[in-house]
Amino acid sequence: MTDALKNHLLTVLIPNFNYGEYIGKAIDSVMTQDYPDIELIIVDDGSTDDSVAEIQRKLKESNGLRKSELLVLGQNRGKLGAINAAFDQLRGEYLITLDADDWLSPSYASRCIAELRQRRLRDSNLGFIYSDCNLVDQFGNAIDYGRSTTFKRSLVEKLSFLPEPALMLTRAFKAVMPFDETIRVATKHHKWCRVVDNGWTGYHIAEPLFYYRMHTDNMSGIGKRIIGEAEKGEYGERILSGYWGTAKA
């Protein structure tokens, strides 16, 4: 870690609904980042499983973070509602929204922040960095490679290819909040369309820097499709825009 990357706070936001089985891995991946200045905000969206107890247990281990906080919503508001609820807690210069069933590689934050800062010297409209991913099953076993797409503004409204844990400038995110809580599917696409419509561009790192868990309860339905394909012996690189729905559909 270079001196140039120190003392720039990163906020990691994890919205959670009934992912108590998985969220411990997501939290661990935040706590083991090689980036030194992180705050973790978790919003539990009215879970009915053991999520809150599991989150509280894991946060007792979070001594290496600048701060960790759990917000518990009394009723389910949907993913975008959970994100909206965290508005006042997003204090970092940078932000990652991490799905509770996924996890980050240890150098995810430092790599993406370094890339963002370097490229913003040449393009002040650059607001976020995103990467490819490793597709894994519900137990964390490798399935395949998940590939995103090189950033093109003209494609953003038509295709959902920007992944959730893209690292971005927090001010770019907060400028387009609150999000529409009536949207319960293709929430990620709704979010990114707003960000890009507000003038921000992104940069694609064509490497798998996070782990995307496939299971039957993925909100996008991608898990059922890819698990079904794998069971038929259909393996190979997956282009993610072919699996994620759009908010315009």
N, C-alpha and C positions, 0 to 999 in steps of 0.2 A: 504494500500500500504506500503510495507516494504522498508526500506532504501536501501536494496540491489537492488530494481527494479527502483530506481530513476536515472535520468540523463543518460538513455540509449534511445537515440532518436528512435522513431518509425515513419517511413514514411508510410502514407496511400495513395495509388495511385488509383484514380477512372478514368478509361477511360469511356467516355460517347458519345453515338450517339443517338440523338432523344429520350432521356429518361427524358425530362424536367418534365414530369408528375410524375416521381418517384424519381429523384435524390435528392430532398430536404430531403426525409427520410433517404437516405444513408448518406448525409452530417450531419444531426442531430445525427445519431448514432455514427459518429466519434467524434463530439463535446461533446457528453455526456459520452465518455469512462471514466472509473475511473483511467486510466493510465495517468500520468501527463505530459508526454513529447512527443508530437505528432506534426508532420508537415503533412499537407494535400496538395496533388498535384492532380489537376483535369485536364485531357486532353479532351477537346471537339473535337471530330473527325468530324468536318465539319457538325454539326447538322443543320437541316433546320427548326426545331421547335423553341420553346422559351427557349431551354436549357441554352444558354449563359446568358440570362437575369435572369433566375431562379437561376443559379449558382452564379452570381454576387450578387444577393439579399441575398442568404444564407451566402455567405462568409463575408458579412458585420457583421454577428453575431458571427464570429469565433474568438473572442478575447481570448478565453481560450487556443488556439492552439499556439505552438511555431511559426508556420508560415502557411499561406495558399496561394496557388498560382493557377491561372488558365492559362493554355496554350490553345490557340484556333488555330486549324489547318485550313488552308484555303480550303482544300479539304479532302474528306474522304479517309483515308488510311487503314481502317479496324482496328479491335481491337489490333492486334499485332503491327500495325504501330503506333497506339496511344501510346502503351506501349513503343515502341522504342523511340518515341519522348521525353519521360520523362527521358531518361538515366541520363543526367547531373543533374537532379533535385532530384535524389534518394540519399539523404544524410544520412539517418538514419542507425543505426546498424541493425534494423529490418524493415521488409516490409510486408504490406498487400496490395494485389491488390483486390479491392472491386468492384464488378459489380454495375453499377449505379442504378439498379432496386432492389438491395438487401440491407439488413442492418444488423448491428452487435448488439449483446446483450451488455449491458453496461460494463460488465467485460471481454469481449472477449479478448482484448489486454493483460490485466494484467494476466489473466489465462494462455493464450498461451505462453506469454513470460516467466512466472515463470516455466512452464512445460519445455519449450525449454532449459532454462538455467540449470535447475536441471538435466535433462537427458543428456545434453552435457558433464557433469562432468564424465559420464560413457561411453559416445559414441561420440567421436569428429566428426564423420561423420554425425551425426544427424543435418539436416539443416532446417527442417520445422515441424510444428505442424498443424494438421487439425482436424476438428470435424464433427459431424453430424449436421443436420439442421432442422428447422421447415419449412415445406412447407406451403406457404400462397397464397391466390388468389391475383388478381391485386389490390384489395382494402385493403389487409393486413389481411384478415380473415383466420383463421387456416383451413388447409385442412388435412394434415397428417404429419407424421414423415419421414424425409429423412435420410437414413442411408448410411454412407460410409463403407469402408472395412478396416480391419487391414492391416497395411503396409506390403507388400511383394514385393521385388524388381522384382521378376519374373512375377508379375501380371501387372506391370505398363504399359508395352508396349501393352499388350493384352486388358486391360480394362481401361476405364476412370472412376476412382473412387475418384480421388483427387480433392477436391472442390477449387474454385477460391480464396476465402479469406483466405486460409491457411497462417499462419504467418511463415515467413522464415527469414533466414539471408540474408540481402541485398547483401552481397558479393557473395552468392551462386546464386542469381538471375542475377546479373550483369555479372557474369563470363560466362553465356551462351547467353547473348545478343550480337548482335541484333537477334530478331526472324524473321522467314521467313514471310514477309508481303504478299506473294501470297496465304498464307493459310487463308481462310475466314471462315471455319467451323472447329469444333473440335480444336479450338485455345488453349483451356486450356490443352487438352491432349498433344498437340505439346510442350507446355511450360514445362509441368511436365516430359515428356520423356527426354527432354534435361537436366533438372536439375538432374534427377536420373542417367542418363547416365554419368553425370559428377562426380558421386561418392557419392552423397548425399542421405541420407535416411530420412524417416519421421516417425512421431508417431501419432496415431489416438486416440483422445479423444472421447469416445463413448457417447457423450452428445450433444444435439442440442444447439449450441452456436451462431448460426446466423440464419437469416431469408431469405429464398430463395423464391422469388416472382414468381408465375406461371401466365403467361399471353400468349396471342397468338403470341407475338413478341419475345419470348425467342430465342436467337440465336441457341441454341441446338435443339429446337423443343420440349423440355421437357414440356413446358407449355401446348401446344395443347394436348399432350398425357394425361397428368395428369388431366387437366380440363375435357377432354372427359371421362376419367374413372370415375371421381367424379360425373359427370352428370348422369352416368349409375348406380351410387350407389356403385361403387367399391372403398372402403376405406380400409386403412390399411397401414402399414409401407412400404415405397418404398426403394428398394435397388438401389441407384443412378447409379451404373454402368450399370444397365439395361436400362437406359434412355439416357445416354451421349454417343455420338459417339466417335470414335477414329480417330486420324489423319492418321492411317494406313489403314483405310477402303477405 
